[in-house]
Amino acid sequence: MSPRAVDRNPACGSCGHPHVNLWANTTRAARYTVCCSQEDCYRPIALITKSPCPVRILGVDPGLRITGFGVIEKSGSTLTYVASGGIKTDAKASLPARLGTIHAGLRQLVAQYQPDQAIVEIVFVNANPQSTLLLGQARGAAITALVAEGLEVAEYTALQVKQAVVGNGHAVKSQVQHMVCRLLSLPGGLSPDAADALACAITHAHGGQGLGQGPGALAGRGFRVRNGRLILSQ
């Protein structure tokens, strides 16, 4: 991997070279050695510890009437709430116009909040085929808007999201709302659509090292599992 310039300028203790730049031997490690950039020297000069760069994640809960969105930031193991809400469409408008509202609304959100990653909940067939078709089209409008803005889109089922956030894949919306507020230290008042979108973002944030690997990974954050549910430890 190519070395990266570091914004520090001490002289090398070995060759005395007055550095314009120092060079790190890696770009991804949390701790790395800075070496002299003078040709034929390259002696270690300093050990740098990097702070983790926050990752901004946009979660989307697609819907033709209201498309929920939630934005969080992940810095190390810490999650921070940024924004949430819903994109509402006019029920009296034509289907293409309503899909256009979803598409334009999400593109505006991406421009405003500049997320690094995006997540959209996967939709399955339900008892009403017509509703499923309309929901699928709303989901398609959401995905195309995110892709048009250059974002890679991850997808999770509702069962995966509920299992990750609540500890129960069949949890009801009120349980999802409660746990989202607990995990993001929010006082409450989230709409179901915004809570579901934030839950998608939380699931993705911990997909490789925490919630996505089971609720037991949250034990260190004051939660424990009882009867298949994630509850707050006393």
N, C-alpha and C positions, 0 to 999 in steps of 0.2 A: 504494500500500500504506500502511496506517495506521502512524504512528510508534509506537514501543514505549518504555515507561518503562525507564530504566536506573538501576541502584542506585549512583548517584554524586551527590554534593551540592556541588560547588564553585560559588562565585558567578560570575556572568558577568562577564568582564573589560570588557565594553562598557557594560552597563546597571547592573551591580552587584546584579542580582536574586539574593537568597539562595534558591536552588532547593530545593524539596522533591524534585523529580524533574528529570532531564534527559531529553531525548527523542531517540531514534535515528531516522534517516530511512529505515531499512530493518530488517527482522527476520531476513533470511536471509543477508546478505552476511557473509563472514568478517571483513572490515574495514569499519567504518562511522563516520560523523561524528556526534558528539553535539552537539546545538544547544540554545541557550537556549530555555526554555519560556515566557518572558515574552512576552505579546502585543506585537506590533509590533517584536520584537527578532529572535529566532530566529538569532542569530549562532552560527557554529561555535565550540565550546568545547574539544572533545577528540576524538581519534581512538581508537576502541576496537577491539581485535583479539579476536575471540571464539575460544575453544577449541572444536573440533568436539564436539558432543554424541555420546556413544557410542550405537550402535544395537544392541539385543540381538536376536539371530536364533535361532529354534528350527527345527532341521531334524528331519524325521521320515522314517524308513524303515519303511513299514507292513508288518506280517506278522501272521498269525493266531496263530502260536506265540509270537513275540517281535516287538514293535514297538520298533525302536531310536529313540532320541532323542539329540540333541546341541544344546547351547546355546553360542553364542559371542557375543562383543561386537566390534563394529567401531567403531573410533575413528580417523577419517581413513583411512589405509591400513594401520593396525595391527589385526590380529585377535588376540583373547584368548580362550582357552578358559575356559568357565564350568562346564559339567557335561555328563555324558553317561551313557547306560545303556540299559536295556531294560525294557519293560512286558511281563511274562510272563503268559500265560493258562493256565488249567488245561485240559490236553488232554482230561480226562474230563468237563468241563462241556459244556453244550449250546452250540450256536452263538450264540444270542442272549446267553447269559451271557458268553461270551468276547468278543463285540463290546462288551458293556457294560463289561467290564474295560478294554478299550482306550480307550473313550470317557471313562470316569471317570478313568483314569490320566492321560490327556493334559490333561484339564481341571484336575487337581490340579497337574500340572507347570506349566501356564500361570499358575495362581494363585501358585505358589511362585517361579518365575523371572521372571515379568512380561516376556515377550518383546514386542518391537515388531512383529516380522514372523515369519511361519511359512512353511515350505516342506515339501512332501510329494512324494516321488518318484512319477512316473507309472508305472503298471503296464501291461504289454502282454500279449497272449495268448501262452502258451507251449504246450509239447507236451501238457500235461495240462489239459484244459478245466475239470475239477473244482477243481484247485488254483488255476487262474486265477480262477474264480468266488469261491472263499473268500478269496483275496488281495484281490480287488476289494471285497468286503464289509468286510474289515478296513480297507482304505484309506478307504472311505466313512465308517466309524465314526470314523477319525482326523480326516478333514476336517470332519465335522459337529461334533466336539468343539472344534476350533480356531475354527470360525465361530461356534459358540455362545458362545465367550469374546470375540467381537468382533474377531478377527484376520482380516486378509486373507491368503489362502493362495496362494502361488506354486507352480508345478509345473515340474519338470524331468525329462527322461527319464534313465535310467541312462547312456545314451551321452553325453548332455550333461554329466552330472556327472563321469564318468570322463575325458572329454576336457578338462574344465576343471581338474580337480585333478591328474590324472596326465599329461595330454597325449596320451592314447591312449584312444579310445572303447571299445576292447575289452580294457582292462586287467582283470586278475584282482583278487580281493578283497584279496590280500596287498599288491599294489601300491597300492591305494587306502588301506589301513591305514598303510602306510609314509609315503606322501605327506601324509596328514592329520596324522600325528605330526610330520613335518618342518615343515609350515606353521604348526602351532600350538605348536611347541616342546615336545612331549610326549615323555616317555621311552619310551612304548610301552604295551603291555598293553591296548589297546582291543579290544573284541569286534567282530566283523565288522558287526553290526547298528548299534552305536554309531558305528563309523567311517563307515559309509554315511550315517548321519544327519548327522554332522558335515560330511561331504563335500557334502551337499545345502546346508547352511548356508553353507559356504565358497563354493560356486558362486554362490549368491544374493548374498553379500556383495560379490563382485567382478563381478557380472553386468553392470554398466554401465561399469566402468572397471578391467578387469584380467583375471581368470581367464575370465570369460564371453566375452571377446573374443579368447581364444587364449592358449596357454601362453607365447608370446613376451613378454607383458606382465609376466611375473615375472622377466625378466632382471635387473632392478635389485635383486631380492631374493636373488640368488645362484643362480638356476636358468637352464638353457639347454635348447634343443631339439636332440635328436639322433635321427635316424631316426623322427621322429614322436612321440618320447617326451620328457617333461620330466624332466631329470636335474639333480642338484646339481653346480654348477660346482666345479672343483678349485681 
